[in-house]
Amino acid sequence: MSGIAGAHLESVLENEIAEHLAANGWLYSPTDAGYDRELALFPEDVLGWLEDSQPTEFAKVVRREDTDAQRKAAGDSILNRLAKSLDLDPLKNGGTIRILHEGFSIVPLHGGAVKFRLAQFRPATTNNPETLDTYAKMRVRVMRQVHYSAKHPNKALDLVLFVNGIPVATIELKTDFTQAIGNAVDQYRFDRSPAGEPLFGFAKRSLVHFVVSNSEMRMTTKLAGAATRFLPFNKGADEGAGNPPNPDGSASSYFWEEILQRDTWLQLLGSFVHLQVEVDVDPDTGKKTKIEKILFPRYHQWRAVTRLVEAARVEGAGNRYLVQHSAGSGKTNSISWLAHRLSQLHDDQNARVFDTVVVVTDRTVLDKQLQDAIGQFEKQAGVVQSITKDAGESKSKQLAAALTGGKNIVIVTIQSFEALIAAIQTLPELQGRRFAVIADEAHSSQTGSTAGALTKVLSPDERAAVAEGAPINSEAYLQWAMEVTAAAPNISYFAFTATPKAKTLELFGRVPEGAGPDATPEPFDLYSMQQAIEEGFILDVLQNYTPYKVAWKLQHPDSEYDGAGEVDESTAVKALVQYVRLHPTNISQKAKIVVDHFRTFVQPLLDGKAKAMVVTGSRVEAVRWKKYLDAYIADAGVQGVRSLVAFSGTVEDPEDVGEGLTERTQNPGVPSDLAEAFKPATFNVMIVAEKFQTGFDQPRLVAMYVDKKLGGVQAVQTLSRLNRTYPGKDKTFVLDFVNDPQEVLDAFLPYYRKATLTATTDPNLIYDLVVKLDSAGIYDMSEVEQAFDAALVGGVNANSKVSAATAPAVDRFQKRWVAAVLDDDKVEQDELRLFKADVANFVKFYDFISQARNLEDTDLPRRHYFFRRILPQLSTATILEPVDISDVTLVGYKISAGESVKLNLEQGPGLDPITAIGSGAIHEKHRSALEEIIQKLNERLGDKYGLGVIDLQMNHIVGKLALDLDLANQAAVNSPQQFAESPALPKAFQKALLGVRDETPAFIDDLFNDSGLFAELGKALPAMLYEYLKTQGTARE
């Protein structure tokens, strides 16, 4: 019964851990007998290791012919010399890490100096049996109940871990049955003072301190009394914090079964743990403080790096790996460790897996960090080369020299990436070499000059954002690299991102082993946003979200408008919305709200040093925001609020702020590096247009004021600028003048946990598009083959031959377009626009699907080449209709705050793959007088209509459409996408609306005149009609 009664005790857990280690290659000391607490060493293992591994050197100090007393004195001299070496400055010539890697020297009583090694970590190859034998002699020991203090002899640590007699880790245990893990944390904070205790000397003995309970773990690398900070060392449970249940034991058993496995533990000490020195500059005083850290990986960092390295070792070059690690995961360190490990990786035949590891990043800290870390791991200098613009020669020459000069790790920026890929492809001396490309997600706003080739994989919206100053993210440049290298078998890609898009998941994700036939690709490793929030590494930025509603009214003087000038509705709507967004009333009213909210709720936080960001929709809006925000601050006599505005290039705003506007002119007297200028408390509001909207790390940022439409990944990346932690920062604020809170929440949900796909893209979609393009009569397949073959054969006249092969198709297209414009044939114009759009869609889709699947159809790359050549030559230019809004005035404006809400994050839906390609039908644009457009906008923004009215009439409209035999026949023989593209559909819809007008004339009349409601119905109608008509058509058969 005594065993049953005591099973819950801490000592039983302690015994379980020690016994497990003893059974798996560890030496075991049930007590602390033999431990020297003054030296903080275990002499038996120190001397035993030296004698076993270096008998010749050992015999020079502890001579065999000497007496026992002399030999003991000699052994003591070794121990004292080792202790003294460990106690030296860890950054210069002492400390545990340096001594384990470099050893120490001693001058014995007789003879010359002797150099001792204190460790032999596992070599990268098995070429040297002697080195392997020495590694096998490494002594790892677990010791229980270690009385570590000479001043307080009764104080004892539960467990201490030694390597060759040097203590490297301490452990305090608690069982969930008796005490919470927080008690162990407090034990270290308040009862394990490092003062005068050599075992706790920072970096001079123990490198890490663990607290372990049955259910979870934490760690710290520096004891500092009450200021000691412990970090979670948990696996994560259900993609959140904690550990998953273990049916066979404690949830934390992975620690002693996995982490403390002999080879794993020694690899952690030999290839992960290192010192880092940071110089922290107080942004307000300029005072510099040197901060020394021991970097010990968090569990997910060790797991990701270890799994990636093992997969690369087994699979070799030519593979892809996606790592979905949230902000707060420590990606900089993870990338640093991965780069080092891959640079040393050899396969089972002792051949290097990669000749060069390339890190693509804009994190300037990564360069120094890699240099420092590898300098501690490797004795060889100069293995890391950073390609920078200030090295005195072109980047291409720097790259060529680094790649051919034996550099193990090369760091490049996104701007240098295109040159890197070109070098790998073209330099003869690089043929046959293998490369690992580690891609960091975008982390810099200075990417406006990124090489043009990279932008080819971007959508039109993404290209527009880049033109405004937005960075190109890692997914874009990796997709481009894989396209131009044709998934080269000598290049492996390792992609790190917090928000993988659907295409990225398909290209880089992996179907889990043993998964069913319907399984979709997943990230290779995951550290979720949920886990990062729950573990306290980032903040939940949606906890205080306040939407604002803006209503406005425009007026046009009827007497001055002749009514004859009809304009393109979509063009006019855009012009009017832009007119309102740039109107001084609109911006100044919002600026007042921002300043007042900032002063009341934000500025008092963080000892008055909290900051905010205003996100605007364009560079012109940004400079006007700066003008009117500063004007309000001055007019209202507001103290302590100063703004900066960040944008790329030069802005022209002759109607208001001025011409030739740059960051320098709009931020007079401010240094050119606005990110640095924003660090002190001097400036506390940053107004941005794309620039700094992503990849900007300012931990004092507490509030964000959003005056821009955000969607999808952009919403997540923009609002995540707020999530960085800072002492005293426990809340964030979002005030949103544009977006619906539910849409913002929907954008976050797919990335809160593991990003998933609802399905994979159907490669057959490309053949649907081939049929459509072939039937257009613009080109002949013989011309496609002629162009491709001419390029393939090459020669001095290859360019002319390709031109001759593509010219007929271009000529046919242009002749048909000119004729359609002259004849005012809108249907033909629409068909030609669709053809051009479909050519572009084919090129883009083939770029993607050819990377995901080998379709083994040689006609597809022929078409792809042909379409790429003709696409720039297909012109559908017409004369744009100018829209005169000079007489429009803003006569009504109201802005009101909605209720502040907490948007609750949870498991979100999967990301949808590409489900259809090819453009939809280009509907004839609605035409209306400018006066009518203004009235429609006023009515829509005044919430005149609700969805209920639309729903009541849908059945009537569908019923009318069901009588259209032409539509029913089309539905019977076409796919949903083809049916939705039918040019007959909008005409039938209009006819149906007229058919039900007598029932609700006001609604139908307004519906014809309201593009917003009309568009809503237009999106939902095709699917509804298709199913309805398909059923009716089947019934008639």
Secondary structure, 3 states (H helix, E strand, C coil): CHHHHHCCCHHHHHHHHHHHHHCCCCEEECCCCCCECCCCECHHHHHHHHHHHCHHHHHHHCCCCCCHHHHHHHHHHHHHHHHHHHCCCCCCCCCHHHHHHHCEEECCCCCCCEEECCCCCCCCCCCCHHHHHHHHCCCEEEEEEEECCCCCCCCEEEEEEEECCEEEEEEEECCCCCCCHHHHHHHHHHHCCCCCCHHHCCCCCCCEEEEECCCCEEEECCCCHHHCCCEECCCCECCECCCCCCCCCCHHHHHHHHHCCHHHHHHHHHHCCEEEEEEEECCCCCCEEEEEEEECCCHHHHHHHHHHHHHHHHHCCCCEEEEEECCCCCHHHHHHHHHHHHHCCECCCCCECCCEEEEECCCHHHHHHHHHHHHHHCCCCCCEEECCCCCCCCHHHHHHHHHHCCCCEEEECHHHHHHHHHHHHHCHHHCCCCEEEEECCCCCCCCCCCCHHHHHHCCHHHHHHHHCCCCCCHHHHHHHHHHHHCCCCCEEEEEEECCCCHHHHHHHCECCCCCCCCCCCECCEEECHHHHHHCCCECCCCCCEEEEEEEEEEECCHHHCCCCCEEEHHHHHHHHHHHHHCCHHHHHHHHHHHHHHHHHHHCCHHHHCCEEEEEECCHHHHHHHHHHHHHHHHHCCCCCCCEEEECCCCEEECCCCEEEECHHHHCCCCCCCHHHHCCCCCCCEEEECCCCCCCCCCCCEEEEEEECCCCHHHHHHHHHHHCECCCCCCCCEEEECCCCHHHHHHHHHHHHCCCCECCCCCCCHHHHHHHHHHCCCCCCHHHHHHHHHHHHHCCCCHHHHHHHHHHHHHHHHHHHHHHHHHCCCHHHHHHHHHHHHHHHHHHHHHHHHHHHCCCCCCHHHHHHHHHHHHHHHCCCCCCCCCCCCCCCEEEEEEEEECCCECCCCCCCCCECCCCCCCCCCCCCCCEEEHHHHHHHHHHHHCCCCCHHHHHHHHHHHHHHHHCCHHHHHHHHHCCHHHHHCCCHHHHHHHHHHHHCCCCCHHHHHHHHHCHHHHHHHHHHHHHHHHHHHHHHHHHHC
